Amino acid sequence: MLSDTTVSVSRPKPNKGKQKVLIISHGHPDMSPGGGEIAAYNLFNELQKSDSYEAVFFARHDQADRLHGGTTFCGNGKPNEILFHAPVVDWFKFSQPDKPKVWRDFREVLELTKPDIVHFHHYLHMGLELIREVKNYNPDVPVALTLHEFFGICHNHGQMIKATDESLCHKSSPSDCAKCFPQYSAQDFFLRKQFIQSYFELVDQFISPSEFLQNRYIEWGLPASKIRVIENIDLSPVRERTVVRNKDCVRFSFFGQINWLKGVDVLVDSFDYLPAKLKKKVIIEINGSGLEHQPQHLRDRIDRAVKKSGGRIRLRGKYQPSELQELMSTVDWAIVPSKWWENSPMVILEANKYGVPVICSNIGGMAEKVEDGVTGLHFQAGRADSLADQMVRVIENQDIRSNFCDALAHRAEPIAAYDAHLSVYKTLVQESVAVKKLQAA
């Protein structure tokens, strides 16, 4: 039973003209600090300040110690936030196996919050059925869905990387997908696509944080008219702080989850390609968690590189979002060496926010977000020697960094992305009202 005390969500009251937005996330950044979770939470926090909208944040978790007898819900001491315990979905179709979680528990949330708009920031971990349940609850409630990866298109963790040889995949097809996963037939993948698209048809507006992702989903079958490119937002204030830099040493830093797709191995391997005379002028930092969960060969490879570097490559471990500005204040260049078509890495937005130029792989949304030679630099994805070439370039020409920083300072204001979200909400509500009037006529 969902109680006001448990979840810190008040019973519906007159909203004084405000539209209520239910933000649905596949995790809470306090427990799962991934890019999608942070993007959803940033939007929720900004809506809480709005004169036109109020928001409720609904996030799935899997922590048994947060469970309470008789309910799948719990609170976290913060108003308008609901934590929802649910089992892992069927990863092939993203279907929720525990159906009462949908028609009973999620329906209870809808009836409590009475949203005017439901904005899914993912369906991962919860199930596509939640989208249909919104329409079962009230077909007039518009649904927005922000796409973060290629999960609908690709069964390989939504990465569009071939499972057979780890090469980049340019376009999916049932026959090609069956080659990556021979335990499934081409017919299975055909039916998978039909299943996912049947739920996507219920979505009124898709939001893509990059043109690259948008184009991939249009090729896959989403109507171009229903998908709009809007960047994720981060409008949290930047604290006044003295930037600390050492002119005798260039500091390159990685931030984020550590795994092979993120290209940490490419980063550490780049050190070997640096000329001997420059190695003493470099520090490579790896900030983030997850290394302990990676295959042993990757852990061994990174460990060897750290030991061989003589202290020039440093594993700094996990960090909290509140620590990011302080960490970035000592960084010369942020490195985003991902091997897959990243959509819109939050680390690029964060680096831009704190005035740190980025060196990134030349593919996907990364190449789109970093303007090569203007706000940062590109290197050939997966090539440690190419990354090393760019590192040499900035080590030997340290003055060029200030040009990139000036360009970052004059970039488009992040508020534009927030306003674009509000524009979507306004249009969806207006269209819903117009449909109801037409039906009543």
Residue pairs with C-beta under 8 A, 6 or more apart in sequence:
1 70
1 71
1 108
2 71
2 73
2 82
2 105
2 108
2 109
2 112
3 71
3 73
4 10
4 11
5 75
6 68
6 71
6 73
6 74
6 75
7 73
7 74
7 75
7 81
7 82
7 83
8 75
8 76
8 77
8 78
8 79
8 80
8 81
9 56
9 79
9 80
9 81
9 82
9 112
9 113
10 79
11 112
12 112
12 113
12 114
15 54
17 52
18 50
18 51
18 52
18 53
18 54
19 52
19 53
19 54
19 116
19 117
19 425
19 429
20 53
20 54
20 55
20 56
20 113
20 114
20 115
20 116
20 117
21 47
21 53
21 54
21 55
21 56
21 115
21 116
21 117
21 118
21 119
21 425
22 55
22 56
22 58
22 109
22 110
22 113
22 115
22 117
22 118
22 119
23 40
23 43
23 44
23 47
23 55
23 56
23 57
23 58
23 119
23 121
24 40
24 58
24 59
24 118
24 119
24 120
24 121
24 122
24 126
24 130
25 36
25 37
25 40
25 41
25 57
25 58
25 59
25 60
25 121
25 122
26 32
26 36
26 37
26 59
26 60
26 121
26 122
26 123
26 124
26 125
26 126
27 34
27 36
27 37
27 59
27 60
27 61
27 125
28 37
28 41
28 57
28 59
28 61
28 76
28 81
28 83
29 37
29 38
29 41
29 321
30 76
31 61
31 63
32 61
33 321
34 257
35 148
35 232
35 256
35 344
35 345
35 346
35 347
36 121
36 122
36 124
36 146
36 148
37 59
37 121
38 234
38 321
38 346
39 121
39 146
39 148
39 209
39 232
39 233
39 346
40 57
40 59
40 121
40 122
40 146
41 57
42 232
42 233
42 234
42 235
42 236
43 55
43 119
43 121
43 232
43 233
43 418
43 421
44 55
44 57
45 236
46 233
46 235
46 418
47 53
47 54
47 55
48 54
48 55
48 80
50 422
52 422
53 422
53 425
54 80
55 80
56 80
56 81
56 82
56 113
56 115
57 80
57 81
57 82
58 82
58 84
58 109
59 81
59 82
59 83
59 84
60 83
60 84
60 85
60 86
60 125
60 126
61 83
61 84
61 85
62 85
62 86
62 87
62 88
62 125
63 85
66 74
66 83
66 85
67 74
67 85
68 74
72 84
72 85
72 86
72 101
72 105
73 82
73 83
73 84
73 85
73 105
73 109
74 83
74 85
75 81
75 82
75 83
76 83
82 109
84 105
84 106
84 109
84 126
86 96
86 98
86 101
86 125
86 126
86 127
87 96
87 97
87 98
87 101
88 125
89 95
89 96
89 97
89 124
89 125
89 126
89 127
90 96
90 97
91 155
92 155
92 184
92 188
92 192
93 128
93 192
93 195
93 196
94 123
94 124
94 127
94 128
94 151
94 196
95 127
95 128
95 129
95 195
96 102
96 126
96 127
96 128
96 129
96 130
99 129
101 127
102 127
102 129
102 130
102 133
103 133
103 136
106 130
106 133
107 133
107 136
107 137
110 118
110 133
110 134
110 137
110 138
111 137
115 141
116 141
116 429
117 141
117 142
117 143
117 144
117 425
117 428
117 429
118 134
118 141
118 142
118 143
118 144
119 143
119 144
119 145
119 146
119 425
120 130
120 131
120 143
120 144
120 145
120 146
120 203
121 146
121 148
122 146
122 148
123 130
123 131
123 145
123 199
124 151
128 195
128 196
128 199
129 199
131 143
131 145
131 199
131 200
131 202
131 203
132 199
132 202
134 141
134 143
134 202
135 141
135 143
135 202
140 432
140 435
140 436
141 432
142 204
142 205
142 428
142 429
142 431
142 432
143 202
143 203
143 204
143 205
144 203
144 204
144 205
144 206
144 207
144 424
144 425
144 428
145 200
145 203
145 205
145 206
145 207
146 206
146 207
146 208
146 209
146 232
147 206
147 207
147 208
147 209
147 213
147 217
147 227
147 343
148 209
148 343
149 157
149 158
149 159
149 343
150 158
150 159
150 160
150 213
150 216
150 217
150 341
151 157
151 158
152 158
152 196
152 197
152 200
152 217
152 220
153 160
153 172
153 216
153 217
153 220
154 160
154 161
154 169
154 172
154 177
155 177
155 180
155 181
155 184
155 189
155 192
156 162
156 163
156 169
156 180
156 181
159 261
159 340
159 341
160 168
160 169
160 170
160 172
160 216
160 340
160 341
161 167
161 168
161 169
161 261
161 339
161 340
162 168
162 169
162 180
163 180
163 181
164 179
164 180
166 339
168 340
168 341
168 363
168 381
169 176
171 219
172 220
174 186
174 187
174 188
174 189
174 190
174 193
175 186
177 184
177 186
177 189
178 184
178 185
178 186
178 188
178 189
184 192
193 220
193 221
197 221
200 206
200 222
203 226
204 226
204 428
204 431
205 226
205 227
205 228
205 424
205 427
205 428
206 217
206 222
206 226
206 227
206 228
207 227
207 228
207 229
207 230
207 421
207 424
208 214
208 217
208 227
208 228
208 229
208 230
208 343
209 229
209 230
209 231
209 232
209 343
209 344
209 365
210 229
210 231
210 343
210 344
210 364
210 365
210 368
210 369
211 229
211 368
212 341
212 343
212 364
212 365
212 367
212 368
213 343
213 344
213 365
214 227
214 228
214 229
216 341
217 227
218 224
218 227
228 420
228 424
230 417
230 420
230 421
230 424
231 344
231 349
231 414
231 417
232 344
232 346
232 349
232 417
233 414
233 417
233 418
233 421
234 346
234 349
234 350
234 353
234 414
235 414
235 415
235 418
238 325
238 353
238 354
239 325
241 325
241 326
241 329
242 329
243 329
243 330
243 355
244 329
244 330
245 251
245 330
245 332
247 398
248 281
249 281
249 282
249 283
250 281
250 282
250 283
250 332
250 333
250 391
250 394
250 395
250 398
251 282
251 283
251 285
251 330
251 331
251 332
251 333
252 267
252 282
252 283
252 284
252 285
252 331
252 332
252 333
252 334
252 335
252 359
252 391
253 284
253 285
253 286
253 287
253 327
253 328
253 331
253 333
253 334
253 335
254 262
254 264
254 267
254 284
254 285
254 286
254 287
254 288
254 334
254 335
254 336
254 337
255 287
255 288
255 319
255 324
255 327
255 334
255 347
255 350
255 351
256 262
256 287
256 288
256 345
256 347
257 288
257 289
257 290
258 264
258 286
258 288
258 289
258 290
258 291
258 294
259 290
259 293
259 294
259 298
260 294
260 295
260 298
260 339
261 338
261 339
261 340
262 337
262 338
262 339
263 337
263 338
263 339
263 361
263 381
263 382
264 286
264 291
264 298
264 302
264 337
265 298
265 301
265 302
266 337
266 339
266 382
266 383
266 384
266 387
267 284
267 286
267 335
267 337
267 384
267 387
268 284
268 286
268 301
268 302
268 305
268 306
268 309
268 313
269 305
269 384
270 284
270 384
270 385
270 387
270 388
270 391
271 279
271 282
271 284
271 305
271 309
271 312
271 313
271 388
272 305
272 384
272 388
273 384
273 385
273 387
273 388
273 389
274 282
274 388
274 391
274 392
275 392
278 392
278 395
278 396
279 309
279 312
280 312
281 395
282 312
282 391
282 395
283 312
283 314
284 309
284 312
284 313
284 314
284 335
285 314
285 316
285 331
286 302
286 313
286 314
286 315
286 316
287 316
287 317
287 319
287 327
288 317
288 318
288 319
289 317
289 318
291 298
291 299
291 302
291 315
292 299
302 315
305 313
306 313
306 314
306 315
319 327
324 350
324 354
325 354
328 334
328 350
328 351
328 354
328 356
329 354
331 356
332 356
332 394
332 401
333 356
333 357
333 358
333 359
333 391
333 394
333 401
334 347
334 348
334 351
334 356
334 357
334 358
334 359
335 358
335 359
335 360
335 387
336 342
336 345
336 347
336 348
336 358
336 359
336 360
336 361
336 366
336 370
337 360
337 361
337 379
337 387
338 345
338 360
338 361
338 364
338 366
338 381
339 361
339 381
339 382
340 363
340 364
341 363
341 364
341 365
342 361
342 363
342 364
342 365
342 366
343 364
343 365
344 365
344 369
345 365
345 366
345 369
348 358
348 360
348 366
348 369
348 370
349 369
349 414
351 357
351 358
352 358
352 375
352 408
352 411
353 414
355 405
355 408
355 409
357 375
357 376
357 377
357 401
357 404
357 405
357 408
358 370
358 375
358 376
358 377
359 376
359 377
359 378
359 379
359 387
359 390
359 391
359 394
360 366
360 367
360 369
360 370
360 376
360 377
360 378
360 379
361 367
361 378
361 379
361 380
361 381
361 382
362 372
362 378
362 379
362 380
362 381
363 381
367 378
370 376
370 377
370 378
371 407
372 378
374 404
374 407
375 404
375 407
375 408
375 411
376 404
377 390
377 393
377 394
378 390
379 386
379 387
379 389
379 390
380 386
393 400
394 400
394 401
